[in-house]
Amino acid sequence: MKNPIALTIAGSDCSAGAGLQADLKTFSSFGVYGLTAVTCVVSETPLTVHHVHPVPPVILQDQIKLLLESYPIAAIKTGMLYSKAHIVAVLELLTDLEVPIVVDPVMVASTGDPLLVEDALDAIAERLLPLASVMTPNLPEAEILLGRSINTFEDQQEAAQELAAKYQLACYLKGGHAETDGIHRDVLCQQGSLEILEAPHLDLPQNHGTGCTLAAAITAGLSQEHSILEASRRAHQFVHQALKNSLIWTLPSGSDEISHLDQVQRDSERDFDKT
């Protein structure tokens, strides 16, 4: 049986915890062959973002065009798109494409550094999201898209429903930025139905790349022809396992610790078929 193929259109993270590198590791863990189209080269670690260097939109578009002509792509994920010009370059090739598209509306790094030029927000909201099958915002991104605060779990559920209805897609709204009682709660809204996905809080130095990993895992599931609900359940479990297996090192200076998810998982580490 041939491995399905998924394409990620996102930024390159030199620390390999997020972006294209996280996506490729996640795809491989699901048995999916991953393709990449680079939007930006980012100098970053879980502790800092030093510099964002955008790839010219014409080069981004050439990467995507070549890959679409060369491979039977079964699902596509978009991550960091950076600017309106980059989004337009992507849209020109994806608008009439009949494959599932997962949009992770990357706006801000976990360090708080901006990863999106201001003129890109309208292009994401008005042109990219209507093409998507699934969107995977975190709470701050959902607040930006809705123009209001999300303070409670009830607010989170309402926000997921509103975003799903507004853009006519499934909305997987991550709850990792919420005040926690020891449980993290994500909400999937699809066709008016809500699914609550819970996991215990894990005390880690950083959780860099969780959003990229989740969206990539959903994309992998869709490329394997799982339903959005099943792909989301598997992705949720995968990310929790990656967090549990996090790799932690002490900085060479000895001043701090740095943590990365372990996105390289074997089948024996997951129990998809037992749940």
C-alpha positions in Angstrom: 0.0 0.0 0.0 1.4 3.4 -1.0 1.8 6.0 1.7 -0.5 9.0 1.4 1.1 12.4 0.7 0.5 15.6 2.7 1.9 19.1 1.9 2.7 21.7 4.5 3.0 25.3 3.5 4.7 27.0 6.5 7.8 28.6 7.9 11.1 26.9 8.7 12.1 26.7 12.4 15.8 26.3 12.8 15.3 24.7 16.2 13.1 22.1 14.5 10.4 22.2 17.2 7.7 24.0 15.2 7.0 24.9 11.5 7.9 22.6 8.7 10.3 20.5 10.8 7.6 19.7 13.3 5.1 18.9 10.5 7.5 16.5 8.8 8.2 14.6 12.0 4.5 14.4 12.7 3.6 13.2 9.1 6.3 10.5 9.3 5.0 9.3 12.7 1.7 8.7 11.1 3.1 6.9 8.1 2.5 9.9 5.8 5.0 11.2 3.2 5.5 14.9 3.8 6.2 17.7 1.2 7.1 21.2 2.1 6.7 24.7 0.7 8.8 27.2 2.6 7.2 30.6 3.4 9.8 32.0 5.7 13.1 31.1 7.3 12.9 31.8 11.0 15.8 32.0 13.5 14.1 30.8 16.7 14.1 28.5 19.6 11.4 27.8 22.2 12.9 30.8 24.1 13.2 33.5 21.5 12.5 34.6 17.9 15.6 36.4 16.5 14.7 37.0 12.9 12.0 36.2 10.2 13.2 36.2 6.6 10.3 35.8 4.1 10.8 33.8 1.0 9.7 35.8 -2.1 6.1 35.0 -2.9 7.0 34.0 -6.5 9.4 31.3 -5.1 6.7 30.1 -2.6 4.2 29.8 -5.5 6.8 27.9 -7.7 7.3 25.4 -4.9 3.6 24.7 -4.5 3.0 24.6 -8.3 5.8 22.1 -8.8 4.6 19.8 -6.0 1.0 19.9 -7.1 2.1 18.9 -10.7 4.4 16.1 -9.4 2.6 14.4 -6.5 -0.9 13.0 -5.7 -1.3 15.2 -2.6 -4.1 14.0 -0.3 -4.2 16.8 2.2 -2.7 20.3 2.7 -1.8 22.2 5.9 -1.0 25.9 6.0 0.9 27.4 8.9 2.9 30.6 9.0 2.0 32.5 5.8 3.5 35.9 6.9 2.0 38.4 4.6 -0.9 39.2 2.3 1.3 38.7 -0.8 2.2 35.2 0.4 -1.4 34.3 1.1 -2.4 35.5 -2.4 0.3 33.4 -3.9 -1.0 30.4 -2.1 -4.7 31.1 -2.9 -4.0 31.3 -6.6 -3.1 27.6 -6.6 -5.4 26.3 -3.9 -8.7 27.9 -4.7 -10.1 25.2 -7.0 -8.2 22.3 -5.4 -10.4 19.4 -4.2 -8.4 18.2 -1.2 -8.8 18.8 2.5 -7.1 21.9 3.7 -6.2 22.5 7.4 -5.5 26.1 8.3 -3.5 26.8 11.4 -3.8 30.7 11.5 -0.4 31.3 12.9 -0.2 34.9 14.2 2.1 34.9 17.2 4.9 32.6 18.4 4.7 31.0 21.9 7.3 33.5 23.0 4.9 36.3 22.1 6.7 37.4 19.0 4.5 38.3 16.0 4.7 36.0 13.0 2.2 37.7 10.8 2.4 41.0 9.0 -0.7 43.1 9.8 -2.0 43.2 6.2 -2.3 39.4 6.2 -5.1 39.1 8.8 -7.9 40.2 6.4 -6.6 37.9 3.7 -6.7 34.9 6.1 -10.2 35.7 7.4 -11.8 36.7 4.1 -10.1 34.5 1.5 -8.1 31.6 3.1 -10.5 30.3 5.8 -13.5 29.9 3.4 -11.3 27.4 1.5 -10.5 25.3 4.5 -12.0 22.0 5.8 -10.6 22.6 9.3 -9.1 25.6 11.2 -7.1 25.2 14.4 -6.8 28.5 16.2 -5.6 28.9 19.7 -7.5 31.2 22.1 -5.6 34.4 21.3 -6.0 33.8 17.5 -9.7 33.2 18.0 -10.0 36.4 19.9 -8.4 38.3 17.1 -10.6 36.7 14.5 -13.8 37.4 16.5 -12.8 40.7 18.0 -13.6 39.8 21.6 -12.2 38.2 24.7 -12.6 34.5 25.5 -12.4 34.1 29.2 -14.3 31.0 30.2 -14.8 27.4 28.9 -18.3 28.4 27.9 -16.8 31.3 25.9 -14.5 28.8 24.2 -17.4 26.6 23.2 -19.3 29.6 21.8 -16.3 30.9 20.0 -15.7 27.5 18.3 -19.4 27.4 17.2 -19.2 31.0 15.9 -16.0 30.4 13.9 -17.3 27.1 12.4 -20.6 28.8 11.3 -18.9 32.0 10.0 -16.4 30.2 7.8 -18.5 27.0 7.1 -15.8 24.6 8.3 -14.8 22.5 11.3 -13.2 24.6 14.0 -10.7 22.9 16.4 -10.3 25.6 19.1 -7.3 24.8 21.3 -7.6 25.7 25.0 -3.9 25.6 26.0 -3.8 29.3 26.8 -6.8 29.2 29.2 -6.6 29.3 33.0 -6.4 25.7 34.0 -7.8 23.6 36.8 -5.3 20.9 35.9 -7.1 19.9 32.7 -6.6 21.3 29.2 -9.7 21.4 27.1 -9.9 21.6 23.3 -13.2 22.0 21.5 -14.0 20.7 18.0 -17.1 22.2 16.4 -18.3 20.5 13.3 -21.7 21.0 11.7 -23.1 22.4 14.9 -21.9 19.5 17.0 -19.3 19.9 19.8 -16.7 17.4 20.9 -14.6 18.1 24.0 -11.1 16.7 24.1 -9.4 16.8 27.5 -5.9 16.0 28.7 -4.2 16.6 32.1 -1.9 19.6 32.4 1.8 18.8 32.1 4.3 21.1 33.8 7.0 21.7 31.2 9.6 24.5 30.6 8.0 25.3 27.1 5.5 23.8 24.8 6.9 25.2 21.5 5.3 23.7 18.4 2.1 22.2 19.9 -0.1 24.1 17.5 1.9 23.1 14.4 2.0 19.5 15.6 -1.7 19.3 16.2 -2.6 20.8 12.8 -0.1 18.5 11.1 -1.5 15.4 12.9 -5.1 16.3 11.7 -3.8 16.8 8.2 -2.1 13.4 8.3 -5.4 11.8 9.5 -7.3 13.5 6.7 -4.7 12.3 4.1 -5.4 8.8 5.4 -9.2 9.3 4.7 -10.2 9.5 8.4 -13.1 11.7 9.3 -12.4 15.1 10.7 -13.6 13.8 14.1 -11.4 10.8 14.1 -8.4 12.7 12.8 -8.9 15.3 15.5 -9.1 12.6 18.3 -6.0 11.0 17.0 -4.2 14.4 16.8 -5.2 15.3 20.3 -3.8 12.1 21.7 -0.7 12.4 19.6 0.1 15.9 20.9 -0.4 14.8 24.5 1.9 11.9 24.0 4.5 14.2 22.4 4.3 16.5 25.4 4.6 13.6 27.8 7.7 12.5 26.0 9.2 16.0 25.8 13.0 16.3 25.6 14.6 18.7 28.0 18.1 20.0 28.0 20.1 22.6 30.1 21.4 25.5 28.1 25.2 25.6 27.5 25.3 28.6 29.9 23.5 26.6 32.6 21.0 29.5 33.0 17.8 27.8 31.9 16.2 24.7 30.5 14.9 24.2 26.9 12.2 21.8 26.1 11.0 20.2 22.8 8.0 17.9 22.1 9.0 14.5 20.9 7.0 14.3 17.6 8.8 11.1 16.5 6.4 8.4 17.8 6.2 4.6 17.1 2.8 2.8 16.7 3.5 1.1 20.0 3.5 4.4 21.8 -0.1 5.2 20.7 -3.3 3.4 21.3 -5.5 4.8 18.6 -7.2 1.4 18.0 -7.8 0.7 21.7 -10.0 3.7 22.4 
